[in-house]
Amino acid sequence: MSSMGFDSRLFNREVAFCKVYSLESKEKLEKLFLKNRISYFIDWQERTFWQRIFGSGSKKEKNVFTIRINEADVERAKELIQGIDSVKLRKSEQHN
């Protein structure tokens, strides 16, 4: 059996696409990405005590989710997320 050599640069093209600030919006975004065959990874970040006290949003929103996708899907994903509340594109993705 022979092993296949791959250039890791071809496969590791994941970018932090957006942050989601509500569970409802995260679920809506997941369904949208699945329907449109966009592979994604969710990094769930619990907010610190100080972020919950002084941060924006309602008190029951205790989590922030960072959505990572393949850079080849960024343009299509930008079009799909238009109008979804509590979703903020990463700064690097806003200017592209």
Secondary structure, DSSP 8 states (H G I E B T S, - for coil): -------HHHH--EEEEEEE--HHHHHHHHHHHHHTT--EEEEEEE--HHHHHHSSS-TT--EEEEEEEEGGGHHHHHHHTTT-TTEEE-HHHH--
